[in-house]
Structure formats: C-alpha cells, structure tokens
Amino acid sequence: DAKTTQPPSMDCAEGRAANLPCNHSTISGNEYVFWYRQIHSQGPQYIIHGLKNNETNEMASLIITEDRKSSTLILPHATLRDTAVYYCIVRAPNDYKLSFGAGTTVTVRA
Amino acid sequence: NAGVTQTPKFQVLKTGQSMTLQCAQDMNHEYMSWYRQDPGMGLRLIHYSVGAGITDQGEVPNGYNVSRSTTEDFPLRLLSAAPSQTSVYFCASRQTGRYEQYFGPGTRLTVT
C-alpha cells in the first residue's frame, strides 16, 4: 500500500475555507485517493475520492496534483460541525482494505 | 434505510469470556468488514467478507472469528477475550463497484 503523510493538526476559522494537505509520493497508477473523516466517538464518514482529476461534491473538493504525489481536500465554508479527524487514504480498486493512518485533527473555531 | 447498525454499543468482559459483536446492513452491500480502533490511533482491519459464505483475514485477525451466512449480517466473535482486545470496533459495508464505505456507530469493548 502507498502510505500517506498528513499534518497532525490544524485550526480553521468558522466560515473560512479549510485546506487539508496530503502527501502520497509512492502512489501507484491505479490507486485512488480517498478522504474520510471521523467526528468524535462516531464511525468514519466518507467524504470524496479521486484518481487524477479534481473532484467536487456537496461536502468538499479534492485537488490532486498532476504528478499525483499530493492532494488537498478543501472544505469550502468550514462550520463547527466539521471539527473532526480527517484521513487521507490511497487504495487500489481491488484492494479491500482501507489503511487508516493518524490523520489530521481539524479544529474549527468560532 | 437504517444503514449499518451495530450492537451492543458498550460491553464489558472479563478476561477469558467470549462474545459476539453484531453487525447488520440493509443496503444489500456485498462487501462487509470489521475494524478496531485503539485510543489515538487509526483503524485496523480485522476481517472482511466479499459476499455470503466468503470471508478473509485482515491485518489483525488473531483472537477473532467471523462468518457470513447472509448478505445482511456479519458477526464478529471474540473467542477468549484479552485486555489487549479493549478497543472500539467498527463494522463497515460497501457496494461492489463503488468505492465509498459506510461505517456503523461502533461498539466500545472493555476487557478487564
């Protein structure tokens, strides 16, 4: 499995965009980038995934660099409810395992 | 849809006891899995199943058994509980051909 590197923590002001970086320099050509988050004491929640192109859904945007060695998750207008641990994961389509690292603890402040 | 449900929410066991953690999903997902999360750490895969009658080991399978007799249910059995199995256990499911996994609310297990 390709490993990912994320900052351990970051703060964000409510209403501002939160940009969460992730390095995955050993990613293979068929591996997707996934983002999940885990709000305190709850099960992880799927946010978004992508292969090469930038992706956007109702929760977030995912920007993947052209060389695919890093990506950024963007929460466009952070709210207090976005306070959580965010996990960046790379996974091949036929890989049944999601390898969760330590993630980034995001704290949104009023 | 109820999604992924897990019972019980909390459980305390004595060393050597056995028990079964229940997981059910009503989304007709073929793929189901069990993870454990120790304090301050990410999730680790215990066992997974790609359909009824098919199971396989994850990265930390020792001390746990699973079976998958129906699409809906995927119970996790602790054979002889040990303090090292104190953790939060999450069940997840996924539709074949799709990438997003849905997680249950977790079972918090303490072994004394």
Interface residues (C-beta under 8 A of the other chain):
Chain A: Y32 F34 S41 Q42 G43 P44 Q45 Y46 H49 Y87 R91 P93 Y96 K97 L98 S99 F100 G101 A102 G103
Chain B: V4 Y31 S33 Y35 M41 G42 L43 R44 L45 Y48 V50 D56 G58 E59 F90 A92 Y99 E100 Q101 Y102 F103 G104 P105 G106
